[in-house]
Amino acid sequence: MKKTVSLSFFWKTLFLSFALLLNVTLGYRLLFSEQSIFSWQGVQEHYAGMQQELKAIQQKLAFLSEEIRLLQSDSGYIERAVRERLNFVRENEILYVFEKKQSVHSIWTETEDDLLSE
């Protein structure tokens, strides 16, 4: 009878040790591994930033699509764009060019690289 008690105690101790080791391993992975809660929060923040960037790009795309539509169909818009971008003047007009002291964001003053970087 003594052998059955000690054998049963051995298996219970072995099972308890295994369960404890498994819990410690899972706890470590939950808190400190690459797949931890903290890493997941970082991924969520990155995802939110990417969503904001996507929204900004979609707004810029809508703006540029509207500008393309206007350039293809509205002659007044085309004239205004050429006059502002290229400093064209009509006959008997005088053009005054002032030095810019502050940065003014305008679709006419941005380069293609500026549009792509934003």
Secondary structure, 3 states (H helix, E strand, C coil): CHHHHHHHHHHHHHHHHHHHHHHHHHHHHHHHCCCCHHHHHHHHHHHHHHHHHHHHHHHHHHHHHHHHHHHHHCHHHHHHHHHHHHCCCCCCCCCCCCCCCCCCCCCCCCCHHHHHHC
